[in-house]
């Protein structure tokens, strides 16, 4: 009974948050090139984390995964932020784990959903899928745009570790 109630409450919260968002079509928002958010730059510089800025103005980090025999993981911090009524300004920190030219199998999609249920921060999402793009499963955390440095580091590490673990489990590769 408790688990059923928890699932229902979770679904209601997801519906409420989704209704506060605009234009989510299942693909990453397409925007023109923009400048990088200086708040992210300042926080990453304070932490001593190396990064590059991609053509969209987002921060691209290549992180070494601890205790992984040399595995690395890409992590992106979006410069673009989104207003969410009642919460404020949020941004996305995400990392790719799986790329496919075809839709993910139901067993893989269900594995990602089960894993999302266990997460306290972040969830699995599928991007792409149009003729021009491959399908990509990414682990994403949507967080306040004004994160302090310690919380930013913790979020980066959480996103990195979850994406790398799933990539390793499902593909055995280190593509990202």
C-alpha positions as CSV (number, residue, x, y, z in Angstrom):
1,X,0.0,0.0,0.0
2,X,2.8,2.4,0.9
3,X,4.6,1.7,-2.4
4,X,1.4,2.2,-4.4
5,X,0.8,5.5,-2.6
6,X,4.4,6.6,-3.2
7,X,4.1,5.8,-6.9
8,X,0.8,7.7,-7.2
9,X,2.3,10.7,-5.4
10,X,5.4,10.6,-7.7
11,X,3.2,10.5,-10.8
12,X,1.1,13.4,-9.6
13,X,4.3,15.4,-8.9
14,X,5.7,14.6,-12.4
15,X,2.5,15.7,-14.0
16,X,2.5,19.0,-12.1
17,X,6.1,19.7,-12.9
18,X,5.6,18.7,-16.6
19,X,2.6,21.1,-16.8
20,X,4.8,23.9,-15.7
21,X,7.3,23.3,-18.5
22,X,6.8,24.5,-22.0
23,X,7.4,22.7,-25.3
24,X,9.0,19.4,-24.2
25,X,8.8,17.3,-27.4
26,X,11.2,14.6,-26.3
27,X,14.2,16.3,-28.0
28,X,16.8,18.6,-26.6
29,X,15.7,22.2,-27.2
30,X,17.3,23.6,-30.4
31,X,18.7,27.1,-30.0
32,X,21.1,29.3,-31.9
33,X,24.6,29.6,-30.6
34,X,24.7,31.5,-27.4
35,X,27.2,32.6,-24.9
36,X,28.2,30.5,-21.9
37,X,26.6,31.3,-18.6
38,X,29.3,33.1,-16.5
39,X,27.9,31.7,-13.3
40,X,28.8,28.1,-14.4
41,X,32.3,29.3,-15.5
42,X,32.9,30.9,-12.1
43,X,31.8,27.8,-10.2
44,X,33.9,25.4,-12.3
45,X,36.9,27.7,-12.0
46,X,36.5,27.8,-8.2
47,X,36.4,24.0,-8.2
48,X,39.4,23.7,-10.5
49,X,37.4,21.6,-13.0
50,X,38.6,21.7,-16.6
51,X,36.0,22.3,-19.3
52,X,35.4,23.5,-22.8
53,X,32.5,25.5,-24.1
54,X,30.7,23.9,-27.0
55,X,29.1,25.7,-30.0
56,X,25.8,26.1,-28.0
57,X,27.5,27.8,-25.1
58,X,27.2,24.7,-22.9
59,X,30.0,23.4,-20.7
60,X,31.5,20.1,-21.7
61,X,33.5,18.2,-19.1
62,X,35.5,15.0,-19.6
63,X,35.7,13.5,-16.1
64,X,37.9,10.6,-14.9
65,X,35.6,8.0,-13.2
66,X,37.1,7.1,-9.8
67,X,38.0,3.4,-9.3
68,X,37.2,2.5,-12.9
69,X,40.5,1.5,-14.5
70,X,40.8,4.6,-16.6
71,X,37.2,5.1,-17.7
72,X,36.1,8.6,-18.5
73,X,32.6,10.2,-18.8
74,X,31.4,13.2,-20.7
75,X,29.2,15.6,-18.6
76,X,27.4,18.6,-20.0
77,X,26.1,21.6,-18.0
78,X,23.6,23.6,-20.0
79,X,24.0,27.4,-20.0
80,X,20.4,27.7,-21.0
81,X,18.1,27.9,-18.0
82,X,14.3,27.5,-17.7
83,X,11.9,29.2,-15.3
84,X,9.7,26.8,-13.4
85,X,6.8,28.4,-11.6
86,X,7.2,28.1,-7.8
87,X,10.7,26.8,-8.0
88,X,12.7,29.4,-9.9
89,X,15.4,29.1,-12.5
90,X,16.7,25.6,-13.3
91,X,19.3,24.2,-15.6
92,X,20.2,20.7,-16.7
93,X,23.4,18.7,-16.0
94,X,23.5,15.6,-18.0
95,X,25.7,12.8,-19.3
96,X,25.2,10.4,-22.3
97,X,25.3,6.6,-21.7
98,X,23.9,4.9,-24.8
99,X,23.6,5.9,-28.5
100,X,21.6,3.9,-30.9
101,X,20.4,4.3,-34.5
102,X,17.2,2.5,-33.6
103,X,14.7,2.9,-30.7
104,X,16.0,1.3,-27.4
105,X,14.7,-2.2,-26.8
106,X,11.9,-2.5,-24.2
107,X,14.2,-4.4,-21.8
108,X,16.8,-1.5,-21.9
109,X,14.0,1.1,-21.6
110,X,12.5,-0.7,-18.6
111,X,16.0,-1.1,-17.0
112,X,16.4,2.7,-17.3
113,X,13.0,3.3,-15.8
114,X,13.6,1.0,-12.9
115,X,16.9,2.8,-12.3
116,X,15.2,6.2,-12.4
117,X,12.8,5.0,-9.7
118,X,15.8,4.4,-7.4
119,X,17.4,7.8,-7.9
120,X,17.0,10.6,-5.4
121,X,18.2,13.2,-7.9
122,X,18.1,12.9,-11.6
123,X,16.5,10.4,-14.1
124,X,17.0,8.8,-17.4
125,X,15.8,10.5,-20.6
126,X,15.8,9.7,-24.3
127,X,16.9,12.3,-26.7
128,X,16.7,12.4,-30.5
129,X,15.1,9.7,-32.6
130,X,14.3,11.8,-35.6
131,X,15.7,11.0,-39.0
132,X,18.6,13.4,-38.4
133,X,19.5,12.2,-34.9
134,X,20.4,8.9,-33.2
135,X,18.6,7.9,-30.1
136,X,20.5,8.7,-27.0
137,X,19.9,7.7,-23.4
138,X,21.2,10.3,-20.9
139,X,21.2,10.6,-17.2
140,X,20.0,14.1,-16.3
141,X,19.6,16.2,-13.2
142,X,17.6,19.4,-13.3
143,X,18.8,21.6,-10.6
144,X,18.7,25.2,-9.5
145,X,20.7,27.5,-11.7
146,X,22.4,29.2,-8.8
147,X,24.1,26.1,-7.3
148,X,26.9,26.6,-4.8
149,X,30.2,25.0,-5.8
150,X,30.0,22.0,-3.5
151,X,26.5,21.1,-4.7
152,X,27.6,21.6,-8.3
153,X,30.5,19.2,-7.8
154,X,28.3,16.6,-6.1
155,X,25.7,16.8,-8.9
156,X,28.4,16.5,-11.6
157,X,29.8,13.4,-9.8
158,X,26.4,11.9,-9.4
159,X,25.4,12.4,-13.0
160,X,28.9,11.1,-14.2
161,X,28.8,8.0,-12.0
162,X,25.2,7.0,-12.9
163,X,25.8,7.5,-16.7
164,X,29.1,5.6,-16.7
165,X,27.8,2.7,-14.6
166,X,24.8,2.2,-16.9
167,X,27.0,2.5,-20.0
168,X,29.3,-0.1,-18.6
169,X,26.4,-2.4,-17.6
170,X,24.5,-2.2,-20.9
171,X,27.3,-1.9,-23.5
172,X,30.5,-2.8,-21.8
173,X,32.1,0.1,-23.7
174,X,33.5,3.5,-22.7
175,X,32.3,5.6,-25.6
176,X,31.5,8.6,-23.6
